[in-house]
């Protein structure tokens, strides 16, 4: 298994480790619920160095991006970030990612760790126009400092005025004496904070500095377990669970980042998206909250009142912040309206749930 530059800190802290995307990653340290609530109420730090990073450069960069990414990259200003995905010919989602506009003709994609090799091969295959592509995934480390006290924690370490970086924007600056750090006002928790990209040789210095700066706020190292429960409380999709190559982006609720205008005529899958936006879909991804005691899990059947299977759960958990079962799942479109009663088959019992509006945690 691969190791991130922070592996020794995880083992020294006694983290429960497990393989994820080919890396030996921390699942939890003190416990998922405790780490989750530390991020909700104060600040936590996540090692996300397993994520991928692709550079797209040169005069053909935008033409390439308009073909392979769902969102409209022409709208990006330097220092701005977009949420986007790679569509396939059937309108399915190959992967979702963040797209950074770093310079006039230089962009950075941040795909999911488990999909780096697949995504890179797809980009190379689709690069018929000759954009300059570079897979820098093994040469960039990343930490996510998340929670309401993240800004106060990091402000101790940088002269960059963090409060002046809007959401989904970034700057390049010095943090804890380390140069050329991408300071990104983004995250996968819904609790505010920043994601930092930097050269791996600065990893130990940055980790120690961030832990020390957050000590007065009770900063807590957090594993992938809390990262998953935090994203689910916000209704953020997880690739391989809630979005995948077999469900179209319109079915998955990603129509808002699926652009089909005149400047996206070369977008892969565009014909499918235009049709489904006009004519609708047979199934939709919905959020639901349990109305009876039970924990929904990935793969559980969703039924109607008559017990007929109408879909399946894609993500589910007991919400650490709300103390109630929550989940995402695909259902027949007629059951997708907010307020609709559905049932989750938990251990052969159909338990009542209700379709709700996201996010779960307000």
One Martini backbone bead per residue (centre of mass of N, CA, C, O) as a GRO file, in nm:
protein
  362
    1UNK     BB    1   0.099   0.034   0.017
    2UNK     BB    2   0.048   0.348   0.031
    3UNK     BB    3   0.186   0.662   0.159
    4UNK     BB    4   0.165   0.934   0.322
    5UNK     BB    5   0.339   1.199   0.474
    6UNK     BB    6   0.144   1.131   0.752
    7UNK     BB    7   0.170   0.837   0.861
    8UNK     BB    8   0.330   0.864   1.130
    9UNK     BB    9   0.111   1.025   1.279
   10UNK     BB   10  -0.112   0.814   1.274
   11UNK     BB   11   0.044   0.590   1.429
   12UNK     BB   12   0.124   0.758   1.682
   13UNK     BB   13  -0.199   0.815   1.741
   14UNK     BB   14  -0.358   0.536   1.692
   15UNK     BB   15  -0.484   0.479   1.435
   16UNK     BB   16  -0.725   0.346   1.235
   17UNK     BB   17  -0.633   0.141   0.973
   18UNK     BB   18  -0.691   0.152   0.605
   19UNK     BB   19  -0.768   0.072   0.299
   20UNK     BB   20  -0.754   0.343   0.041
   21UNK     BB   21  -0.686   0.377  -0.278
   22UNK     BB   22  -0.395   0.231  -0.198
   23UNK     BB   23  -0.403   0.343   0.097
   24UNK     BB   24  -0.291   0.408   0.425
   25UNK     BB   25  -0.566   0.498   0.625
   26UNK     BB   26  -0.747   0.692   0.840
   27UNK     BB   27  -1.053   0.634   1.006
   28UNK     BB   28  -0.963   0.670   1.318
   29UNK     BB   29  -0.905   0.777   1.651
   30UNK     BB   30  -1.128   0.842   1.893
   31UNK     BB   31  -1.379   0.882   1.696
   32UNK     BB   32  -1.625   0.963   1.487
   33UNK     BB   33  -1.813   1.140   1.663
   34UNK     BB   34  -1.594   1.319   1.791
   35UNK     BB   35  -1.475   1.426   1.526
   36UNK     BB   36  -1.730   1.540   1.406
   37UNK     BB   37  -1.794   1.749   1.642
   38UNK     BB   38  -1.531   1.907   1.620
   39UNK     BB   39  -1.601   2.026   1.339
   40UNK     BB   40  -1.877   2.153   1.404
   41UNK     BB   41  -1.756   2.329   1.668
   42UNK     BB   42  -1.446   2.375   1.551
   43UNK     BB   43  -1.165   2.165   1.474
   44UNK     BB   44  -1.015   1.990   1.192
   45UNK     BB   45  -0.784   1.736   1.051
   46UNK     BB   46  -0.712   1.623   0.715
   47UNK     BB   47  -0.585   1.362   0.527
   48UNK     BB   48  -0.576   1.426   0.148
   49UNK     BB   49  -0.318   1.309  -0.025
   50UNK     BB   50  -0.477   1.091  -0.214
   51UNK     BB   51  -0.549   1.285  -0.400
   52UNK     BB   52  -0.581   1.429  -0.704
   53UNK     BB   53  -0.358   1.594  -0.964
   54UNK     BB   54  -0.425   1.800  -1.251
   55UNK     BB   55  -0.275   1.948  -1.523
   56UNK     BB   56  -0.393   2.220  -1.742
   57UNK     BB   57  -0.234   2.341  -2.044
   58UNK     BB   58  -0.251   2.596  -2.258
   59UNK     BB   59  -0.425   2.692  -2.553
   60UNK     BB   60  -0.609   2.402  -2.518
   61UNK     BB   61  -0.741   2.384  -2.234
   62UNK     BB   62  -1.036   2.485  -2.270
   63UNK     BB   63  -1.124   2.294  -2.493
   64UNK     BB   64  -1.089   2.040  -2.322
   65UNK     BB   65  -1.278   2.116  -2.082
   66UNK     BB   66  -1.544   2.152  -2.255
   67UNK     BB   67  -1.551   1.840  -2.322
   68UNK     BB   68  -1.491   1.682  -2.020
   69UNK     BB   69  -1.660   1.902  -1.865
   70UNK     BB   70  -1.970   2.001  -1.739
   71UNK     BB   71  -1.888   2.266  -1.692
   72UNK     BB   72  -1.812   2.619  -1.737
   73UNK     BB   73  -1.484   2.714  -1.775
   74UNK     BB   74  -1.519   3.011  -1.901
   75UNK     BB   75  -1.619   3.137  -1.611
   76UNK     BB   76  -1.342   3.133  -1.498
   77UNK     BB   77  -1.142   3.277  -1.275
   78UNK     BB   78  -0.873   3.371  -1.137
   79UNK     BB   79  -0.910   3.198  -0.826
   80UNK     BB   80  -1.123   2.989  -0.915
   81UNK     BB   81  -1.391   2.745  -0.851
   82UNK     BB   82  -1.519   2.422  -0.959
   83UNK     BB   83  -1.782   2.210  -0.989
   84UNK     BB   84  -1.747   1.880  -1.139
   85UNK     BB   85  -1.754   1.646  -1.431
   86UNK     BB   86  -1.719   1.335  -1.593
   87UNK     BB   87  -1.861   1.242  -1.882
   88UNK     BB   88  -2.027   1.015  -2.061
   89UNK     BB   89  -2.204   0.911  -2.337
   90UNK     BB   90  -2.461   0.836  -2.129
   91UNK     BB   91  -2.435   1.058  -1.877
   92UNK     BB   92  -2.242   0.962  -1.690
   93UNK     BB   93  -2.018   0.930  -1.403
   94UNK     BB   94  -1.677   0.909  -1.370
   95UNK     BB   95  -1.631   1.189  -1.208
   96UNK     BB   96  -1.567   1.407  -0.945
   97UNK     BB   97  -1.458   1.763  -0.917
   98UNK     BB   98  -1.212   2.010  -0.900
   99UNK     BB   99  -1.168   2.341  -1.057
  100UNK     BB  100  -0.876   2.529  -1.121
  101UNK     BB  101  -0.772   2.868  -1.179
  102UNK     BB  102  -0.439   2.963  -1.190
  103UNK     BB  103  -0.421   3.066  -1.487
  104UNK     BB  104  -0.488   3.155  -1.795
  105UNK     BB  105  -0.342   2.850  -1.900
  106UNK     BB  106  -0.410   2.718  -1.596
  107UNK     BB  107  -0.513   2.405  -1.450
  108UNK     BB  108  -0.682   2.227  -1.173
  109UNK     BB  109  -0.744   1.896  -1.089
  110UNK     BB  110  -0.957   1.716  -0.830
  111UNK     BB  111  -0.974   1.398  -0.786
  112UNK     BB  112  -1.042   1.098  -0.685
  113UNK     BB  113  -0.846   0.860  -0.553
  114UNK     BB  114  -0.987   0.595  -0.686
  115UNK     BB  115  -0.970   0.755  -0.997
  116UNK     BB  116  -0.697   0.846  -1.114
  117UNK     BB  117  -0.628   0.640  -1.338
  118UNK     BB  118  -0.895   0.656  -1.493
  119UNK     BB  119  -0.896   0.965  -1.543
  120UNK     BB  120  -0.627   0.989  -1.689
  121UNK     BB  121  -0.697   0.803  -1.927
  122UNK     BB  122  -0.937   0.973  -2.022
  123UNK     BB  123  -0.788   1.238  -2.079
  124UNK     BB  124  -0.588   1.127  -2.284
  125UNK     BB  125  -0.801   1.017  -2.485
  126UNK     BB  126  -0.957   1.314  -2.518
  127UNK     BB  127  -0.681   1.467  -2.622
  128UNK     BB  128  -0.720   1.579  -2.944
  129UNK     BB  129  -0.605   1.896  -2.920
  130UNK     BB  130  -0.334   1.932  -2.729
  131UNK     BB  131  -0.311   1.945  -2.438
  132UNK     BB  132  -0.148   2.003  -2.136
  133UNK     BB  133  -0.061   1.718  -1.940
  134UNK     BB  134  -0.045   1.659  -1.568
  135UNK     BB  135   0.049   1.419  -1.325
  136UNK     BB  136   0.070   1.538  -0.970
  137UNK     BB  137  -0.024   1.341  -0.734
  138UNK     BB  138   0.280   1.263  -0.611
  139UNK     BB  139   0.357   1.602  -0.573
  140UNK     BB  140   0.099   1.640  -0.376
  141UNK     BB  141  -0.021   1.773  -0.085
  142UNK     BB  142  -0.302   1.738   0.167
  143UNK     BB  143  -0.504   1.958   0.372
  144UNK     BB  144  -0.793   1.966   0.593
  145UNK     BB  145  -0.931   2.257   0.747
  146UNK     BB  146  -1.212   2.219   0.967
  147UNK     BB  147  -1.433   2.463   1.075
  148UNK     BB  148  -1.510   2.747   1.266
  149UNK     BB  149  -1.180   2.750   1.364
  150UNK     BB  150  -0.999   2.745   1.106
  151UNK     BB  151  -0.935   3.046   1.052
  152UNK     BB  152  -0.793   3.101   1.327
  153UNK     BB  153  -0.577   2.888   1.302
  154UNK     BB  154  -0.445   2.979   1.020
  155UNK     BB  155  -0.394   3.287   1.077
  156UNK     BB  156  -0.134   3.229   1.256
  157UNK     BB  157   0.036   3.122   0.970
  158UNK     BB  158  -0.062   3.386   0.799
  159UNK     BB  159  -0.078   3.686   0.597
  160UNK     BB  160  -0.319   3.594   0.475
  161UNK     BB  161  -0.649   3.699   0.422
  162UNK     BB  162  -0.892   3.473   0.475
  163UNK     BB  163  -1.160   3.654   0.477
  164UNK     BB  164  -1.096   3.736   0.154
  165UNK     BB  165  -1.178   3.442   0.076
  166UNK     BB  166  -1.392   3.312  -0.108
  167UNK     BB  167  -1.597   3.090  -0.190
  168UNK     BB  168  -1.445   2.911  -0.427
  169UNK     BB  169  -1.150   3.012  -0.358
  170UNK     BB  170  -0.799   3.122  -0.417
  171UNK     BB  171  -0.459   3.122  -0.294
  172UNK     BB  172  -0.109   3.203  -0.300
  173UNK     BB  173   0.101   3.113  -0.016
  174UNK     BB  174   0.215   3.143   0.313
  175UNK     BB  175   0.266   2.863   0.549
  176UNK     BB  176   0.463   2.827   0.804
  177UNK     BB  177   0.703   2.907   0.588
  178UNK     BB  178   0.555   2.789   0.338
  179UNK     BB  179   0.560   2.785   0.007
  180UNK     BB  180   0.321   2.762  -0.237
  181UNK     BB  181   0.029   2.765  -0.112
  182UNK     BB  182  -0.283   2.639  -0.155
  183UNK     BB  183  -0.563   2.841  -0.056
  184UNK     BB  184  -0.879   2.681   0.000
  185UNK     BB  185  -1.231   2.760   0.000
  186UNK     BB  186  -1.290   2.442   0.097
  187UNK     BB  187  -1.498   2.133   0.131
  188UNK     BB  188  -1.654   1.813   0.284
  189UNK     BB  189  -1.841   1.929   0.554
  190UNK     BB  190  -2.002   2.219   0.595
  191UNK     BB  191  -1.798   2.394   0.821
  192UNK     BB  192  -1.574   2.508   0.697
  193UNK     BB  193  -1.268   2.616   0.544
  194UNK     BB  194  -0.956   2.452   0.435
  195UNK     BB  195  -0.744   2.377   0.155
  196UNK     BB  196  -0.412   2.236   0.129
  197UNK     BB  197  -0.147   2.284  -0.108
  198UNK     BB  198   0.169   2.096  -0.131
  199UNK     BB  199   0.476   2.010  -0.079
  200UNK     BB  200   0.587   1.723   0.080
  201UNK     BB  201   0.839   1.859   0.238
  202UNK     BB  202   0.613   2.030   0.428
  203UNK     BB  203   0.439   1.838   0.603
  204UNK     BB  204   0.553   1.834   0.893
  205UNK     BB  205   0.549   2.139   0.945
  206UNK     BB  206   0.242   2.182   0.900
  207UNK     BB  207   0.122   1.985   1.098
  208UNK     BB  208   0.252   2.102   1.357
  209UNK     BB  209   0.144   2.393   1.323
  210UNK     BB  210  -0.161   2.330   1.321
  211UNK     BB  211  -0.182   2.185   1.591
  212UNK     BB  212  -0.076   2.425   1.758
  213UNK     BB  213  -0.282   2.645   1.658
  214UNK     BB  214  -0.541   2.450   1.756
  215UNK     BB  215  -0.520   2.384   2.061
  216UNK     BB  216  -0.717   2.607   2.188
  217UNK     BB  217  -0.966   2.454   2.009
  218UNK     BB  218  -0.935   2.136   1.998
  219UNK     BB  219  -0.790   1.997   1.791
  220UNK     BB  220  -0.860   1.724   1.545
  221UNK     BB  221  -0.786   1.445   1.421
  222UNK     BB  222  -0.920   1.303   1.112
  223UNK     BB  223  -1.103   1.067   0.948
  224UNK     BB  224  -1.291   0.904   0.708
  225UNK     BB  225  -1.543   0.866   0.880
  226UNK     BB  226  -1.608   1.171   0.937
  227UNK     BB  227  -1.606   1.260   0.644
  228UNK     BB  228  -1.863   1.095   0.573
  229UNK     BB  229  -2.071   1.209   0.781
  230UNK     BB  230  -2.040   1.507   0.704
  231UNK     BB  231  -2.121   1.488   0.403
  232UNK     BB  232  -2.404   1.361   0.453
  233UNK     BB  233  -2.533   1.596   0.617
  234UNK     BB  234  -2.506   1.776   0.337
  235UNK     BB  235  -2.537   1.589   0.067
  236UNK     BB  236  -2.275   1.482  -0.034
  237UNK     BB  237  -2.136   1.311  -0.277
  238UNK     BB  238  -2.032   0.968  -0.341
  239UNK     BB  239  -1.829   0.800  -0.517
  240UNK     BB  240  -1.993   0.479  -0.582
  241UNK     BB  241  -2.274   0.553  -0.453
  242UNK     BB  242  -2.442   0.825  -0.567
  243UNK     BB  243  -2.228   0.821  -0.801
  244UNK     BB  244  -2.204   0.711  -1.153
  245UNK     BB  245  -2.189   0.557  -1.470
  246UNK     BB  246  -2.510   0.453  -1.454
  247UNK     BB  247  -2.586   0.736  -1.364
  248UNK     BB  248  -2.709   1.019  -1.436
  249UNK     BB  249  -2.679   1.349  -1.367
  250UNK     BB  250  -2.984   1.405  -1.353
  251UNK     BB  251  -3.055   1.178  -1.154
  252UNK     BB  252  -2.821   1.296  -0.941
  253UNK     BB  253  -2.854   1.624  -0.927
  254UNK     BB  254  -2.635   1.764  -1.162
  255UNK     BB  255  -2.765   1.986  -1.350
  256UNK     BB  256  -2.620   2.252  -1.230
  257UNK     BB  257  -2.328   2.122  -1.368
  258UNK     BB  258  -2.486   2.095  -1.660
  259UNK     BB  259  -2.377   2.219  -1.961
  260UNK     BB  260  -2.564   2.304  -2.294
  261UNK     BB  261  -2.463   2.522  -2.451
  262UNK     BB  262  -2.301   2.658  -2.722
  263UNK     BB  263  -2.011   2.626  -2.553
  264UNK     BB  264  -2.103   2.284  -2.524
  265UNK     BB  265  -2.115   2.104  -2.798
  266UNK     BB  266  -1.861   1.895  -2.713
  267UNK     BB  267  -1.992   1.753  -2.494
  268UNK     BB  268  -2.001   1.479  -2.331
  269UNK     BB  269  -2.341   1.372  -2.338
  270UNK     BB  270  -2.531   1.606  -2.437
  271UNK     BB  271  -2.779   1.463  -2.562
  272UNK     BB  272  -2.881   1.344  -2.295
  273UNK     BB  273  -2.914   1.605  -2.132
  274UNK     BB  274  -3.117   1.749  -2.312
  275UNK     BB  275  -3.336   1.531  -2.296
  276UNK     BB  276  -3.367   1.511  -1.978
  277UNK     BB  277  -3.434   1.810  -1.928
  278UNK     BB  278  -3.698   1.797  -2.110
  279UNK     BB  279  -3.826   1.483  -2.021
  280UNK     BB  280  -3.689   1.346  -1.800
  281UNK     BB  281  -3.695   1.093  -1.537
  282UNK     BB  282  -3.738   0.776  -1.363
  283UNK     BB  283  -3.504   0.866  -1.163
  284UNK     BB  284  -3.396   0.972  -0.823
  285UNK     BB  285  -3.210   1.151  -0.607
  286UNK     BB  286  -3.253   1.131  -0.249
  287UNK     BB  287  -3.350   1.255   0.061
  288UNK     BB  288  -3.360   1.103   0.397
  289UNK     BB  289  -3.564   1.051   0.697
  290UNK     BB  290  -3.612   0.894   0.977
  291UNK     BB  291  -3.926   0.791   1.161
  292UNK     BB  292  -3.780   0.537   1.251
  293UNK     BB  293  -3.595   0.316   1.414
  294UNK     BB  294  -3.295   0.336   1.219
  295UNK     BB  295  -3.027   0.225   0.992
  296UNK     BB  296  -2.916   0.317   0.701
  297UNK     BB  297  -2.784   0.134   0.413
  298UNK     BB  298  -2.606   0.033   0.173
  299UNK     BB  299  -2.848  -0.144  -0.039
  300UNK     BB  300  -3.108  -0.085   0.060
  301UNK     BB  301  -3.434  -0.100   0.037
  302UNK     BB  302  -3.695   0.079  -0.129
  303UNK     BB  303  -4.034   0.150  -0.041
  304UNK     BB  304  -4.359   0.136  -0.034
  305UNK     BB  305  -4.650   0.085   0.137
  306UNK     BB  306  -4.686  -0.202  -0.028
  307UNK     BB  307  -4.370  -0.315  -0.061
  308UNK     BB  308  -4.252  -0.194  -0.310
  309UNK     BB  309  -3.982  -0.163  -0.501
  310UNK     BB  310  -3.828   0.183  -0.573
  311UNK     BB  311  -3.527   0.132  -0.455
  312UNK     BB  312  -3.204   0.260  -0.317
  313UNK     BB  313  -2.947   0.277  -0.105
  314UNK     BB  314  -2.632   0.467  -0.103
  315UNK     BB  315  -2.653   0.631   0.178
  316UNK     BB  316  -2.589   0.575   0.542
  317UNK     BB  317  -2.679   0.696   0.882
  318UNK     BB  318  -2.603   0.811   1.199
  319UNK     BB  319  -2.638   1.117   1.307
  320UNK     BB  320  -2.428   1.285   1.520
  321UNK     BB  321  -2.591   1.567   1.537
  322UNK     BB  322  -2.915   1.448   1.519
  323UNK     BB  323  -2.990   1.149   1.603
  324UNK     BB  324  -3.053   1.030   1.303
  325UNK     BB  325  -3.156   0.876   1.031
  326UNK     BB  326  -2.976   0.895   0.717
  327UNK     BB  327  -3.010   0.951   0.346
  328UNK     BB  328  -2.947   0.813   0.021
  329UNK     BB  329  -3.145   0.768  -0.291
  330UNK     BB  330  -3.308   0.580  -0.532
  331UNK     BB  331  -3.613   0.673  -0.706
  332UNK     BB  332  -3.895   0.700  -0.823
  333UNK     BB  333  -4.006   1.000  -0.926
  334UNK     BB  334  -4.295   0.994  -0.775
  335UNK     BB  335  -4.110   0.977  -0.484
  336UNK     BB  336  -3.926   1.270  -0.484
  337UNK     BB  337  -4.092   1.445  -0.312
  338UNK     BB  338  -4.110   1.651  -0.072
  339UNK     BB  339  -4.276   1.456   0.194
  340UNK     BB  340  -4.249   1.176   0.114
  341UNK     BB  341  -4.335   0.852   0.183
  342UNK     BB  342  -4.111   0.601   0.287
  343UNK     BB  343  -3.922   0.282   0.285
  344UNK     BB  344  -3.689   0.098   0.488
  345UNK     BB  345  -3.505  -0.199   0.466
  346UNK     BB  346  -3.450  -0.318   0.797
  347UNK     BB  347  -3.416  -0.623   0.873
  348UNK     BB  348  -3.703  -0.693   0.732
  349UNK     BB  349  -3.800  -0.390   0.784
  350UNK     BB  350  -4.039  -0.140   0.716
  351UNK     BB  351  -3.931   0.187   0.752
  352UNK     BB  352  -4.006   0.500   0.810
  353UNK     BB  353  -3.980   0.776   0.575
  354UNK     BB  354  -3.855   1.104   0.450
  355UNK     BB  355  -3.850   1.332   0.215
  356UNK     BB  356  -3.585   1.576   0.191
  357UNK     BB  357  -3.412   1.865   0.234
  358UNK     BB  358  -3.122   2.007   0.168
  359UNK     BB  359  -2.971   1.991   0.436
  360UNK     BB  360  -2.974   1.825   0.725
  361UNK     BB  361  -2.764   2.022   0.836
  362UNK     BB  362  -2.830   2.363   0.910
   0.00000   0.00000   0.00000
